[in-house]
C-alpha cells in the first residue's frame, strides 16, 4: 500500500485504546488538548508524550509526530 503525502504529514494521537491520525502540525500541545479532550475523553491531568518523550504544553507539533496521552496507573474516572 502506498503512503500519500497527506498521510505522511498526519499526527498520530493515542489515548488508551483510542488511536487516530489528524493534521496537528504547527499547533502547541496546549491548543491540541481542548480539541481532543472530548473526542477521546482525555482527562486534563493526563501526561503527554511526543515520540516517546515527555513534553510540556508549549511543545509545537511537527509533521509525523506521535502524541500519546497517559493516565497514571490506578486512576479511574473523575476524582471527587
mmCIF file of the N, C-alpha and C atoms, coordinates in Angstrom:
data_MODEL
# 
_entry.id   MODEL 
# 
loop_
_atom_site.group_PDB 
_atom_site.id 
_atom_site.type_symbol 
_atom_site.label_atom_id 
_atom_site.label_alt_id 
_atom_site.label_comp_id 
_atom_site.label_asym_id 
_atom_site.label_entity_id 
_atom_site.label_seq_id 
_atom_site.pdbx_PDB_ins_code 
_atom_site.Cartn_x 
_atom_site.Cartn_y 
_atom_site.Cartn_z 
_atom_site.occupancy 
_atom_site.B_iso_or_equiv 
_atom_site.pdbx_formal_charge 
_atom_site.auth_seq_id 
_atom_site.auth_comp_id 
_atom_site.auth_asym_id 
_atom_site.auth_atom_id 
_atom_site.pdbx_PDB_model_num 
ATOM 1   N N  . UNK A 1 1  ? 0.833   -1.168 0.000  1.00 0.00 ? 1  UNK A N  1 
ATOM 2   C CA . UNK A 1 1  ? 0.000   0.000  0.000  1.00 0.00 ? 1  UNK A CA 1 
ATOM 3   C C  . UNK A 1 1  ? 0.886   1.242  0.000  1.00 0.00 ? 1  UNK A C  1 
ATOM 4   N N  . UNK A 1 2  ? 0.541   2.236  -0.799 1.00 0.00 ? 2  UNK A N  1 
ATOM 5   C CA . UNK A 1 2  ? 1.315   3.469  -0.871 1.00 0.00 ? 2  UNK A CA 1 
ATOM 6   C C  . UNK A 1 2  ? 0.875   4.436  0.214  1.00 0.00 ? 2  UNK A C  1 
ATOM 7   N N  . UNK A 1 3  ? 1.818   5.212  0.711  1.00 0.00 ? 3  UNK A N  1 
ATOM 8   C CA . UNK A 1 3  ? 1.514   6.253  1.678  1.00 0.00 ? 3  UNK A CA 1 
ATOM 9   C C  . UNK A 1 3  ? 1.481   7.577  0.940  1.00 0.00 ? 3  UNK A C  1 
ATOM 10  N N  . UNK A 1 4  ? 0.388   8.304  1.078  1.00 0.00 ? 4  UNK A N  1 
ATOM 11  C CA . UNK A 1 4  ? 0.273   9.595  0.411  1.00 0.00 ? 4  UNK A CA 1 
ATOM 12  C C  . UNK A 1 4  ? 0.995   10.655 1.225  1.00 0.00 ? 4  UNK A C  1 
ATOM 13  N N  . UNK A 1 5  ? 1.253   11.798 0.608  1.00 0.00 ? 5  UNK A N  1 
ATOM 14  C CA . UNK A 1 5  ? 1.930   12.894 1.304  1.00 0.00 ? 5  UNK A CA 1 
ATOM 15  C C  . UNK A 1 5  ? 1.122   13.344 2.507  1.00 0.00 ? 5  UNK A C  1 
ATOM 16  N N  . UNK A 1 6  ? -0.206  13.358 2.383  1.00 0.00 ? 6  UNK A N  1 
ATOM 17  C CA . UNK A 1 6  ? -1.058  13.770 3.490  1.00 0.00 ? 6  UNK A CA 1 
ATOM 18  C C  . UNK A 1 6  ? -0.926  12.811 4.664  1.00 0.00 ? 6  UNK A C  1 
ATOM 19  N N  . UNK A 1 7  ? -0.921  11.495 4.421  1.00 0.00 ? 7  UNK A N  1 
ATOM 20  C CA . UNK A 1 7  ? -0.775  10.522 5.493  1.00 0.00 ? 7  UNK A CA 1 
ATOM 21  C C  . UNK A 1 7  ? 0.581   10.642 6.170  1.00 0.00 ? 7  UNK A C  1 
ATOM 22  N N  . UNK A 1 8  ? 1.615   10.937 5.405  1.00 0.00 ? 8  UNK A N  1 
ATOM 23  C CA . UNK A 1 8  ? 2.962   11.061 5.962  1.00 0.00 ? 8  UNK A CA 1 
ATOM 24  C C  . UNK A 1 8  ? 3.059   12.272 6.893  1.00 0.00 ? 8  UNK A C  1 
ATOM 25  N N  . UNK A 1 9  ? 2.232   13.296 6.680  1.00 0.00 ? 9  UNK A N  1 
ATOM 26  C CA . UNK A 1 9  ? 2.258   14.508 7.485  1.00 0.00 ? 9  UNK A CA 1 
ATOM 27  C C  . UNK A 1 9  ? 1.345   14.428 8.709  1.00 0.00 ? 9  UNK A C  1 
ATOM 28  N N  . UNK A 1 10 ? 0.465   13.449 8.752  1.00 0.00 ? 10 UNK A N  1 
ATOM 29  C CA . UNK A 1 10 ? -0.508  13.344 9.833  1.00 0.00 ? 10 UNK A CA 1 
ATOM 30  C C  . UNK A 1 10 ? 0.177   13.064 11.168 1.00 0.00 ? 10 UNK A C  1 
ATOM 31  N N  . UNK A 1 11 ? -0.463  13.530 12.219 1.00 0.00 ? 11 UNK A N  1 
ATOM 32  C CA . UNK A 1 11 ? -0.009  13.279 13.573 1.00 0.00 ? 11 UNK A CA 1 
ATOM 33  C C  . UNK A 1 11 ? -0.839  12.142 14.136 1.00 0.00 ? 11 UNK A C  1 
ATOM 34  N N  . UNK A 1 12 ? -0.181  11.150 14.689 1.00 0.00 ? 12 UNK A N  1 
ATOM 35  C CA . UNK A 1 12 ? -0.892  10.036 15.322 1.00 0.00 ? 12 UNK A CA 1 
ATOM 36  C C  . UNK A 1 12 ? -1.148  10.424 16.770 1.00 0.00 ? 12 UNK A C  1 
ATOM 37  N N  . UNK A 1 13 ? -2.396  10.288 17.208 1.00 0.00 ? 13 UNK A N  1 
ATOM 38  C CA . UNK A 1 13 ? -2.781  10.605 18.578 1.00 0.00 ? 13 UNK A CA 1 
ATOM 39  C C  . UNK A 1 13 ? -3.312  9.339  19.220 1.00 0.00 ? 13 UNK A C  1 
ATOM 40  N N  . UNK A 1 14 ? -2.766  9.004  20.397 1.00 0.00 ? 14 UNK A N  1 
ATOM 41  C CA . UNK A 1 14 ? -3.143  7.780  21.095 1.00 0.00 ? 14 UNK A CA 1 
ATOM 42  C C  . UNK A 1 14 ? -3.549  8.122  22.524 1.00 0.00 ? 14 UNK A C  1 
ATOM 43  N N  . UNK A 1 15 ? -4.680  7.541  22.940 1.00 0.00 ? 15 UNK A N  1 
ATOM 44  C CA . UNK A 1 15 ? -5.083  7.601  24.346 1.00 0.00 ? 15 UNK A CA 1 
ATOM 45  C C  . UNK A 1 15 ? -5.810  6.296  24.648 1.00 0.00 ? 15 UNK A C  1 
ATOM 46  N N  . UNK A 1 16 ? -5.193  5.445  25.445 1.00 0.00 ? 16 UNK A N  1 
ATOM 47  C CA . UNK A 1 16 ? -5.773  4.144  25.746 1.00 0.00 ? 16 UNK A CA 1 
ATOM 48  C C  . UNK A 1 16 ? -5.960  3.340  24.473 1.00 0.00 ? 16 UNK A C  1 
ATOM 49  N N  . UNK A 1 17 ? -7.182  2.857  24.243 1.00 0.00 ? 17 UNK A N  1 
ATOM 50  C CA . UNK A 1 17 ? -7.466  2.086  23.032 1.00 0.00 ? 17 UNK A CA 1 
ATOM 51  C C  . UNK A 1 17 ? -7.781  2.985  21.846 1.00 0.00 ? 17 UNK A C  1 
ATOM 52  N N  . UNK A 1 18 ? -7.921  4.294  22.088 1.00 0.00 ? 18 UNK A N  1 
ATOM 53  C CA . UNK A 1 18 ? -8.227  5.241  21.026 1.00 0.00 ? 18 UNK A CA 1 
ATOM 54  C C  . UNK A 1 18 ? -6.965  5.608  20.258 1.00 0.00 ? 18 UNK A C  1 
ATOM 55  N N  . UNK A 1 19 ? -7.079  5.616  18.945 1.00 0.00 ? 19 UNK A N  1 
ATOM 56  C CA . UNK A 1 19 ? -5.934  5.875  18.073 1.00 0.00 ? 19 UNK A CA 1 
ATOM 57  C C  . UNK A 1 19 ? -6.468  6.559  16.816 1.00 0.00 ? 19 UNK A C  1 
ATOM 58  N N  . UNK A 1 20 ? -6.000  7.773  16.538 1.00 0.00 ? 20 UNK A N  1 
ATOM 59  C CA . UNK A 1 20 ? -6.451  8.445  15.327 1.00 0.00 ? 20 UNK A CA 1 
ATOM 60  C C  . UNK A 1 20 ? -5.317  9.238  14.706 1.00 0.00 ? 20 UNK A C  1 
ATOM 61  N N  . UNK A 1 21 ? -5.479  9.583  13.447 1.00 0.00 ? 21 UNK A N  1 
ATOM 62  C CA . UNK A 1 21 ? -4.486  10.383 12.731 1.00 0.00 ? 21 UNK A CA 1 
ATOM 63  C C  . UNK A 1 21 ? -5.144  11.651 12.243 1.00 0.00 ? 21 UNK A C  1 
ATOM 64  N N  . UNK A 1 22 ? -4.571  12.789 12.640 1.00 0.00 ? 22 UNK A N  1 
ATOM 65  C CA . UNK A 1 22 ? -5.097  14.101 12.276 1.00 0.00 ? 22 UNK A CA 1 
ATOM 66  C C  . UNK A 1 22 ? -3.934  15.028 11.968 1.00 0.00 ? 22 UNK A C  1 
ATOM 67  N N  . UNK A 1 23 ? -4.208  16.107 11.258 1.00 0.00 ? 23 UNK A N  1 
ATOM 68  C CA . UNK A 1 23 ? -3.176  17.079 10.930 1.00 0.00 ? 23 UNK A CA 1 
ATOM 69  C C  . UNK A 1 23 ? -3.113  18.125 12.039 1.00 0.00 ? 23 UNK A C  1 
ATOM 70  N N  . UNK A 1 24 ? -2.125  18.038 12.902 1.00 0.00 ? 24 UNK A N  1 
ATOM 71  C CA . UNK A 1 24 ? -1.960  18.965 14.023 1.00 0.00 ? 24 UNK A CA 1 
ATOM 72  C C  . UNK A 1 24 ? -0.651  19.739 13.949 1.00 0.00 ? 24 UNK A C  1 
ATOM 73  N N  . UNK A 1 25 ? 0.121   19.554 12.887 1.00 0.00 ? 25 UNK A N  1 
ATOM 74  C CA . UNK A 1 25 ? 1.427   20.197 12.757 1.00 0.00 ? 25 UNK A CA 1 
ATOM 75  C C  . UNK A 1 25 ? 1.295   21.716 12.898 1.00 0.00 ? 25 UNK A C  1 
ATOM 76  N N  . UNK A 1 26 ? 2.222   22.279 13.681 1.00 0.00 ? 26 UNK A N  1 
ATOM 77  C CA . UNK A 1 26 ? 2.258   23.717 13.888 1.00 0.00 ? 26 UNK A CA 1 
ATOM 78  C C  . UNK A 1 26 ? 1.465   24.182 15.095 1.00 0.00 ? 26 UNK A C  1 
ATOM 79  N N  . UNK A 1 27 ? 0.725   23.298 15.733 1.00 0.00 ? 27 UNK A N  1 
ATOM 80  C CA . UNK A 1 27 ? -0.052  23.667 16.915 1.00 0.00 ? 27 UNK A CA 1 
ATOM 81  C C  . UNK A 1 27 ? 0.692   23.278 18.184 1.00 0.00 ? 27 UNK A C  1 
ATOM 82  N N  . UNK A 1 28 ? 0.507   24.082 19.212 1.00 0.00 ? 28 UNK A N  1 
ATOM 83  C CA . UNK A 1 28 ? 1.089   23.748 20.511 1.00 0.00 ? 28 UNK A CA 1 
ATOM 84  C C  . UNK A 1 28 ? 0.212   22.702 21.203 1.00 0.00 ? 28 UNK A C  1 
ATOM 85  N N  . UNK A 1 29 ? 0.809   21.913 22.069 1.00 0.00 ? 29 UNK A N  1 
ATOM 86  C CA . UNK A 1 29 ? 0.068   20.907 22.825 1.00 0.00 ? 29 UNK A CA 1 
ATOM 87  C C  . UNK A 1 29 ? -1.089  21.567 23.579 1.00 0.00 ? 29 UNK A C  1 
ATOM 88  N N  . UNK A 1 30 ? -0.869  22.756 24.124 1.00 0.00 ? 30 UNK A N  1 
ATOM 89  C CA . UNK A 1 30 ? -1.922  23.474 24.847 1.00 0.00 ? 30 UNK A CA 1 
ATOM 90  C C  . UNK A 1 30 ? -3.140  23.726 23.961 1.00 0.00 ? 30 UNK A C  1 
ATOM 91  N N  . UNK A 1 31 ? -2.948  23.887 22.660 1.00 0.00 ? 31 UNK A N  1 
ATOM 92  C CA . UNK A 1 31 ? -4.060  24.102 21.732 1.00 0.00 ? 31 UNK A CA 1 
ATOM 93  C C  . UNK A 1 31 ? -4.654  22.786 21.246 1.00 0.00 ? 31 UNK A C  1 
ATOM 94  N N  . UNK A 1 32 ? -3.863  21.741 21.252 1.00 0.00 ? 32 UNK A N  1 
ATOM 95  C CA . UNK A 1 32 ? -4.315  20.427 20.784 1.00 0.00 ? 32 UNK A CA 1 
ATOM 96  C C  . UNK A 1 32 ? -5.250  19.779 21.807 1.00 0.00 ? 32 UNK A C  1 
ATOM 97  N N  . UNK A 1 33 ? -4.915  19.909 23.077 1.00 0.00 ? 33 UNK A N  1 
ATOM 98  C CA . UNK A 1 33 ? -5.690  19.244 24.126 1.00 0.00 ? 33 UNK A CA 1 
ATOM 99  C C  . UNK A 1 33 ? -7.181  19.585 24.075 1.00 0.00 ? 33 UNK A C  1 
ATOM 100 N N  . UNK A 1 34 ? -7.566  20.866 24.033 1.00 0.00 ? 34 UNK A N  1 
ATOM 101 C CA . UNK A 1 34 ? -9.001  21.180 24.021 1.00 0.00 ? 34 UNK A CA 1 
ATOM 102 C C  . UNK A 1 34 ? -9.739  20.593 22.809 1.00 0.00 ? 34 UNK A C  1 
ATOM 103 N N  . UNK A 1 35 ? -9.052  20.444 21.708 1.00 0.00 ? 35 UNK A N  1 
ATOM 104 C CA . UNK A 1 35 ? -9.663  19.872 20.513 1.00 0.00 ? 35 UNK A CA 1 
ATOM 105 C C  . UNK A 1 35 ? -9.946  18.385 20.702 1.00 0.00 ? 35 UNK A C  1 
ATOM 106 N N  . UNK A 1 36 ? -9.045  17.693 21.405 1.00 0.00 ? 36 UNK A N  1 
ATOM 107 C CA . UNK A 1 36 ? -9.134  16.236 21.531 1.00 0.00 ? 36 UNK A CA 1 
ATOM 108 C C  . UNK A 1 36 ? -9.762  15.736 22.823 1.00 0.00 ? 36 UNK A C  1 
ATOM 109 N N  . UNK A 1 37 ? -9.843  16.569 23.863 1.00 0.00 ? 37 UNK A N  1 
ATOM 110 C CA . UNK A 1 37 ? -10.273 16.080 25.173 1.00 0.00 ? 37 UNK A CA 1 
ATOM 111 C C  . UNK A 1 37 ? -11.660 15.449 25.155 1.00 0.00 ? 37 UNK A C  1 
ATOM 112 N N  . UNK A 1 38 ? -12.601 16.027 24.449 1.00 0.00 ? 38 UNK A N  1 
ATOM 113 C CA . UNK A 1 38 ? -13.943 15.449 24.428 1.00 0.00 ? 38 UNK A CA 1 
ATOM 114 C C  . UNK A 1 38 ? -14.040 14.292 23.442 1.00 0.00 ? 38 UNK A C  1 
ATOM 115 N N  . UNK A 1 39 ? -13.351 14.399 22.325 1.00 0.00 ? 39 UNK A N  1 
ATOM 116 C CA . UNK A 1 39 ? -13.389 13.335 21.322 1.00 0.00 ? 39 UNK A CA 1 
ATOM 117 C C  . UNK A 1 39 ? -12.843 12.028 21.886 1.00 0.00 ? 39 UNK A C  1 
ATOM 118 N N  . UNK A 1 40 ? -11.723 12.123 22.620 1.00 0.00 ? 40 UNK A N  1 
ATOM 119 C CA . UNK A 1 40 ? -11.074 10.921 23.150 1.00 0.00 ? 40 UNK A CA 1 
ATOM 120 C C  . UNK A 1 40 ? -11.299 10.726 24.652 1.00 0.00 ? 40 UNK A C  1 
ATOM 121 N N  . UNK A 1 41 ? -12.041 11.664 25.290 1.00 0.00 ? 41 UNK A N  1 
ATOM 122 C CA . UNK A 1 41 ? -12.314 11.586 26.726 1.00 0.00 ? 41 UNK A CA 1 
ATOM 123 C C  . UNK A 1 41 ? -11.027 11.590 27.548 1.00 0.00 ? 41 UNK A C  1 
ATOM 124 N N  . UNK A 1 42 ? -10.148 12.531 27.250 1.00 0.00 ? 42 UNK A N  1 
ATOM 125 C CA . UNK A 1 42 ? -8.841  12.631 27.899 1.00 0.00 ? 42 UNK A CA 1 
ATOM 126 C C  . UNK A 1 42 ? -8.945  13.528 29.132 1.00 0.00 ? 42 UNK A C  1 
ATOM 127 N N  . UNK A 1 43 ? -8.534  13.041 30.314 1.00 0.00 ? 43 UNK A N  1 
ATOM 128 C CA . UNK A 1 43 ? -8.535  13.901 31.492 1.00 0.00 ? 43 UNK A CA 1 
ATOM 129 C C  . UNK A 1 43 ? -7.400  14.931 31.404 1.00 0.00 ? 43 UNK A C  1 
ATOM 130 N N  . UNK A 1 44 ? -7.623  16.131 31.931 1.00 0.00 ? 44 UNK A N  1 
ATOM 131 C CA . UNK A 1 44 ? -6.626  17.201 31.838 1.00 0.00 ? 44 UNK A CA 1 
ATOM 132 C C  . UNK A 1 44 ? -5.327  16.844 32.551 1.00 0.00 ? 44 UNK A C  1 
ATOM 133 N N  . UNK A 1 45 ? -5.401  15.987 33.570 1.00 0.00 ? 45 UNK A N  1 
ATOM 134 C CA . UNK A 1 45 ? -4.180  15.616 34.298 1.00 0.00 ? 45 UNK A CA 1 
ATOM 135 C C  . UNK A 1 45 ? -3.367  14.546 33.577 1.00 0.00 ? 45 UNK A C  1 
ATOM 136 N N  . UNK A 1 46 ? -3.812  14.116 32.414 1.00 0.00 ? 46 UNK A N  1 
ATOM 137 C CA . UNK A 1 46 ? -3.076  13.103 31.653 1.00 0.00 ? 46 UNK A CA 1 
ATOM 138 C C  . UNK A 1 46 ? -1.693  13.634 31.266 1.00 0.00 ? 46 UNK A C  1 
ATOM 139 N N  . UNK A 1 47 ? -0.708  12.781 31.370 1.00 0.00 ? 47 UNK A N  1 
ATOM 140 C CA . UNK A 1 47 ? 0.662   13.116 30.963 1.00 0.00 ? 47 UNK A CA 1 
ATOM 141 C C  . UNK A 1 47 ? 0.731   13.050 29.433 1.00 0.00 ? 47 UNK A C  1 
ATOM 142 N N  . UNK A 1 48 ? 1.498   13.940 28.834 1.00 0.00 ? 48 UNK A N  1 
ATOM 143 C CA . UNK A 1 48 ? 1.617   13.977 27.374 1.00 0.00 ? 48 UNK A CA 1 
ATOM 144 C C  . UNK A 1 48 ? 3.036   13.598 26.972 1.00 0.00 ? 48 UNK A C  1 
ATOM 145 N N  . UNK A 1 49 ? 3.147   12.666 26.024 1.00 0.00 ? 49 UNK A N  1 
ATOM 146 C CA . UNK A 1 49 ? 4.442   12.350 25.439 1.00 0.00 ? 49 UNK A CA 1 
ATOM 147 C C  . UNK A 1 49 ? 4.350   12.539 23.936 1.00 0.00 ? 49 UNK A C  1 
ATOM 148 N N  . UNK A 1 50 ? 5.462   12.926 23.346 1.00 0.00 ? 50 UNK A N  1 
ATOM 149 C CA . UNK A 1 50 ? 5.556   13.044 21.886 1.00 0.00 ? 50 UNK A CA 1 
ATOM 150 C C  . UNK A 1 50 ? 6.746   12.197 21.460 1.00 0.00 ? 50 UNK A C  1 
ATOM 151 N N  . UNK A 1 51 ? 6.496   11.264 20.579 1.00 0.00 ? 51 UNK A N  1 
ATOM 152 C CA . UNK A 1 51 ? 7.526   10.338 20.096 1.00 0.00 ? 51 UNK A CA 1 
ATOM 153 C C  . UNK A 1 51 ? 8.247   9.644  21.257 1.00 0.00 ? 51 UNK A C  1 
ATOM 154 N N  . UNK A 1 52 ? 7.488   9.371  22.337 1.00 0.00 ? 52 UNK A N  1 
ATOM 155 C CA . UNK A 1 52 ? 8.025   8.630  23.468 1.00 0.00 ? 52 UNK A CA 1 
ATOM 156 C C  . UNK A 1 52 ? 8.676   9.464  24.557 1.00 0.00 ? 52 UNK A C  1 
ATOM 157 N N  . UNK A 1 53 ? 8.824   10.775 24.346 1.00 0.00 ? 53 UNK A N  1 
ATOM 158 C CA . UNK A 1 53 ? 9.451   11.634 25.346 1.00 0.00 ? 53 UNK A CA 1 
ATOM 159 C C  . UNK A 1 53 ? 8.472   12.630 25.933 1.00 0.00 ? 53 UNK A C  1 
ATOM 160 N N  . UNK A 1 54 ? 8.644   12.960 27.202 1.00 0.00 ? 54 UNK A N  1 
ATOM 161 C CA . UNK A 1 54 ? 7.765   13.930 27.860 1.00 0.00 ? 54 UNK A CA 1 
ATOM 162 C C  . UNK A 1 54 ? 7.934   15.314 27.241 1.00 0.00 ? 54 UNK A C  1 
ATOM 163 N N  . UNK A 1 55 ? 6.822   16.031 27.115 1.00 0.00 ? 55 UNK A N  1 
ATOM 164 C CA . UNK A 1 55 ? 6.839   17.407 26.612 1.00 0.00 ? 55 UNK A CA 1 
ATOM 165 C C  . UNK A 1 55 ? 5.923   18.245 27.479 1.00 0.00 ? 55 UNK A C  1 
ATOM 166 N N  . UNK A 1 56 ? 6.068   19.567 27.392 1.00 0.00 ? 56 UNK A N  1 
ATOM 167 C CA . UNK A 1 56 ? 5.163   20.447 28.118 1.00 0.00 ? 56 UNK A CA 1 
ATOM 168 C C  . UNK A 1 56 ? 4.141   21.032 27.139 1.00 0.00 ? 56 UNK A C  1 
ATOM 169 N N  . UNK A 1 57 ? 3.256   21.866 27.652 1.00 0.00 ? 57 UNK A N  1 
ATOM 170 C CA . UNK A 1 57 ? 2.177   22.426 26.840 1.00 0.00 ? 57 UNK A CA 1 
ATOM 171 C C  . UNK A 1 57 ? 2.654   23.366 25.735 1.00 0.00 ? 57 UNK A C  1 
ATOM 172 N N  . UNK A 1 58 ? 3.906   23.829 25.797 1.00 0.00 ? 58 UNK A N  1 
ATOM 173 C CA . UNK A 1 58 ? 4.424   24.751 24.779 1.00 0.00 ? 58 UNK A CA 1 
ATOM 174 C C  . UNK A 1 58 ? 5.051   24.043 23.586 1.00 0.00 ? 58 UNK A C  1 
ATOM 175 N N  . UNK A 1 59 ? 5.147   22.711 23.632 1.00 0.00 ? 59 UNK A N  1 
ATOM 176 C CA . UNK A 1 59 ? 5.731   21.966 22.518 1.00 0.00 ? 59 UNK A CA 1 
ATOM 177 C C  . UNK A 1 59 ? 4.897   22.193 21.260 1.00 0.00 ? 59 UNK A C  1 
ATOM 178 N N  . UNK A 1 60 ? 5.565   22.466 20.135 1.00 0.00 ? 60 UNK A N  1 
ATOM 179 C CA . UNK A 1 60 ? 4.888   22.653 18.851 1.00 0.00 ? 60 UNK A CA 1 
ATOM 180 C C  . UNK A 1 60 ? 4.968   21.343 18.065 1.00 0.00 ? 60 UNK A C  1 
ATOM 181 N N  . UNK A 1 61 ? 3.804   20.828 17.688 1.00 0.00 ? 61 UNK A N  1 
ATOM 182 C CA . UNK A 1 61 ? 3.705   19.555 16.986 1.00 0.00 ? 61 UNK A CA 1 
ATOM 183 C C  . UNK A 1 61 ? 4.307   19.676 15.588 1.00 0.00 ? 61 UNK A C  1 
ATOM 184 N N  . UNK A 1 62 ? 5.104   18.668 15.221 1.00 0.00 ? 62 UNK A N  1 
ATOM 185 C CA . UNK A 1 62 ? 5.723   18.612 13.890 1.00 0.00 ? 62 UNK A CA 1 
ATOM 186 C C  . UNK A 1 62 ? 5.047   17.530 13.056 1.00 0.00 ? 62 UNK A C  1 
ATOM 187 N N  . UNK A 1 63 ? 5.120   17.649 11.740 1.00 0.00 ? 63 UNK A N  1 
ATOM 188 C CA . UNK A 1 63 ? 4.527   16.613 10.881 1.00 0.00 ? 63 UNK A CA 1 
ATOM 189 C C  . UNK A 1 63 ? 5.104   15.239 11.222 1.00 0.00 ? 63 UNK A C  1 
ATOM 190 N N  . UNK A 1 64 ? 4.230   14.259 11.336 1.00 0.00 ? 64 UNK A N  1 
ATOM 191 C CA . UNK A 1 64 ? 4.665   12.894 11.613 1.00 0.00 ? 64 UNK A CA 1 
ATOM 192 C C  . UNK A 1 64 ? 4.849   12.558 13.080 1.00 0.00 ? 64 UNK A C  1 
ATOM 193 N N  . UNK A 1 65 ? 4.662   13.529 13.981 1.00 0.00 ? 65 UNK A N  1 
ATOM 194 C CA . UNK A 1 65 ? 4.793   13.250 15.419 1.00 0.00 ? 65 UNK A CA 1 
ATOM 195 C C  . UNK A 1 65 ? 3.735   12.256 15.876 1.00 0.00 ? 65 UNK A C  1 
ATOM 196 N N  . UNK A 1 66 ? 4.046   11.549 16.964 1.00 0.00 ? 66 UNK A N  1 
ATOM 197 C CA . UNK A 1 66 ? 3.076   10.680 17.619 1.00 0.00 ? 66 UNK A CA 1 
ATOM 198 C C  . UNK A 1 66 ? 2.866   11.207 19.028 1.00 0.00 ? 66 UNK A C  1 
ATOM 199 N N  . UNK A 1 67 ? 1.653   11.658 19.300 1.00 0.00 ? 67 UNK A N  1 
ATOM 200 C CA . UNK A 1 67 ? 1.290   12.197 20.609 1.00 0.00 ? 67 UNK A CA 1 
ATOM 201 C C  . UNK A 1 67 ? 0.534   11.117 21.366 1.00 0.00 ? 67 UNK A C  1 
ATOM 202 N N  . UNK A 1 68 ? 0.963   10.874 22.600 1.00 0.00 ? 68 UNK A N  1 
ATOM 203 C CA . UNK A 1 68 ? 0.251   9.902  23.433 1.00 0.00 ? 68 UNK A CA 1 
ATOM 204 C C  . UNK A 1 68 ? -0.101  10.555 24.756 1.00 0.00 ? 68 UNK A C  1 
ATOM 205 N N  . UNK A 1 69 ? -1.358  10.417 25.135 1.00 0.00 ? 69 UNK A N  1 
ATOM 206 C CA . UNK A 1 69 ? -1.838  10.893 26.426 1.00 0.00 ? 69 UNK A CA 1 
ATOM 207 C C  . UNK A 1 69 ? -1.890  9.697  27.358 1.00 0.00 ? 69 UNK A C  1 
ATOM 208 N N  . UNK A 1 70 ? -1.290  9.834  28.541 1.00 0.00 ? 70 UNK A N  1 
ATOM 209 C CA . UNK A 1 70 ? -1.193  8.729  29.501 1.00 0.00 ? 70 UNK A CA 1 
ATOM 210 C C  . UNK A 1 70 ? -1.824  9.126  30.822 1.00 0.00 ? 70 UNK A C  1 
ATOM 211 N N  . UNK A 1 71 ? -2.605  8.222  31.387 1.00 0.00 ? 71 UNK A N  1 
ATOM 212 C CA . UNK A 1 71 ? -3.196  8.432  32.694 1.00 0.00 ? 71 UNK A CA 1 
ATOM 213 C C  . UNK A 1 71 ? -2.383  7.631  33.696 1.00 0.00 ? 71 UNK A C  1 
ATOM 214 N N  . UNK A 1 72 ? -2.139  8.194  34.887 1.00 0.00 ? 72 UNK A N  1 
ATOM 215 C CA . UNK A 1 72 ? -1.394  7.471  35.917 1.00 0.00 ? 72 UNK A CA 1 
ATOM 216 C C  . UNK A 1 72 ? -2.081  6.156  36.250 1.00 0.00 ? 72 UNK A C  1 
ATOM 217 N N  . UNK A 1 73 ? -1.283  5.141  36.493 1.00 0.00 ? 73 UNK A N  1 
ATOM 218 C CA . UNK A 1 73 ? -1.829  3.820  36.851 1.00 0.00 ? 73 UNK A CA 1 
ATOM 219 C C  . UNK A 1 73 ? -2.659  3.949  38.117 1.00 0.00 ? 73 UNK A C  1 
ATOM 220 N N  . UNK A 1 74 ? -3.772  3.254  38.126 1.00 0.00 ? 74 UNK A N  1 
ATOM 221 C CA . UNK A 1 74 ? -4.629  3.261  39.301 1.00 0.00 ? 74 UNK A CA 1 
ATOM 222 C C  . UNK A 1 74 ? -5.628  4.391  39.319 1.00 0.00 ? 74 UNK A C  1 
ATOM 223 N N  . UNK A 1 75 ? -5.585  5.303  38.351 1.00 0.00 ? 75 UNK A N  1 
ATOM 224 C CA . UNK A 1 75 ? -6.533  6.409  38.301 1.00 0.00 ? 75 UNK A CA 1 
ATOM 225 C C  . UNK A 1 75 ? -7.696  5.983  37.444 1.00 0.00 ? 75 UNK A C  1 
ATOM 226 N N  . UNK A 1 76 ? -8.903  6.057  38.039 1.00 0.00 ? 76 UNK A N  1 
ATOM 227 C CA . UNK A 1 76 ? -10.078 5.612  37.295 1.00 0.00 ? 76 UNK A CA 1 
ATOM 228 C C  . UNK A 1 76 ? -11.176 6.663  37.432 1.00 0.00 ? 76 UNK A C  1 
ATOM 229 N N  . UNK A 1 77 ? -11.675 7.108  36.309 1.00 0.00 ? 77 UNK A N  1 
ATOM 230 C CA . UNK A 1 77 ? -12.785 8.052  36.318 1.00 0.00 ? 77 UNK A CA 1 
ATOM 231 C C  . UNK A 1 77 ? -12.424 9.395  36.899 1.00 0.00 ? 77 UNK A C  1 
ATOM 232 N N  . UNK A 1 78 ? -13.442 10.174 37.197 1.00 0.00 ? 78 UNK A N  1 
ATOM 233 C CA . UNK A 1 78 ? -13.271 11.526 37.727 1.00 0.00 ? 78 UNK A CA 1 
ATOM 234 C C  . UNK A 1 78 ? -13.125 11.489 39.247 1.00 0.00 ? 78 UNK A C  1 
ATOM 235 N N  . UNK A 1 79 ? -12.108 12.150 39.742 1.00 0.00 ? 79 UNK A N  1 
ATOM 236 C CA . UNK A 1 79 ? -11.878 12.234 41.182 1.00 0.00 ? 79 UNK A CA 1 
ATOM 237 C C  . UNK A 1 79 ? -12.780 13.297 41.784 1.00 0.00 ? 79 UNK A C  1 
ATOM 238 N N  . UNK A 1 80 ? -13.424 13.025 42.890 1.00 0.00 ? 80 UNK A N  1 
ATOM 239 C CA . UNK A 1 80 ? -14.329 13.997 43.539 1.00 0.00 ? 80 UNK A CA 1 
ATOM 240 C C  . UNK A 1 80 ? -13.546 14.989 44.354 1.00 0.00 ? 80 UNK A C  1 
# 
